[in-house]
């Protein structure tokens, strides 16, 4: 590289009369120098620049392709998430409906069980009332029977004398004896 710059410096010292050389006056030679430099840059830098641009283009295209793939993947994931959301919402609605129907069913079961219990209690109450009524009737009958028996015994005792008493006992013994002969 040093040789190239040395040769340009050396060329700058050549006399300009009758020969080819570089004018080092910047104001006078600026368009020429620029066009020469640009020509050299374009000639030698064209391949490098094309390679850089091609590499950049390939990276940009690769990035775009990756972005497209990522976008497609994100869209697929979004659709899957939406499908899962719809499924979960449907299941939640089913649970909600089933929950409400289960609550209604339990409510009806509780009402029916309470109604059955109340009916059984009513039956027990009625049975208890009938039992107590029958017991009261039996007690009244027994008292009436006891009073009638007391009255009959009182009448019998007042009407019966010892001879009538003796004849009644003898007649009953005779009836028992005849019954005994019939059974044998």
C-alpha positions, 0 to 999 in steps of 0.5 A: 500500500505504501508503494501505491501512495508513494507513486501517487505522491511521486506523480504529483511532482512531475512537471505538467508541461508536455507530459501526463501528471496529477495536478495537486491544486484541489480547486482546479482538479477537484472534478477530475480527481473525483471522477478518477477516484469514483471510477477506480472505486466503481471499477474495483469496489463494484464487486465488493459492493455487489457482494455486500448488497447481496449479503444484505439482501439475503439477510433481509430476505431471510429475516422477512421469511423468518418473520413470515414463519413466525407470523404464521406460527403466531397466527396458528397459536392464536387460532389454537388459543381461540379454539381453546377459549371457545372450548373452555367457554362452552365447558363453563356454560355447560358447568353453569347450566349443569350446576343450576340444574343440579341446584334445582334438582337438589332443591326439589329433592330437599322439598320432596324429602321435607314433604315426605317427612311432614307426611310421615309426622302427620301419619304418626300424629294421626296414629297416636291420636287414634291410639290415645282415642282408643285407649280412652274409649277402652278406659271408659268401657272398662270403667262402665263395665266395672260400674255395671258389674259393681251394680249387678253384683250389688243388685245380686247381693241385695236380691239373692239370699243364701238359698238362691245363692246355693241353688245357682251354684248347684245349677252351675256345677250341674252344667259343668258336669254335663259339659264334662260328660259331653267332651269325654 
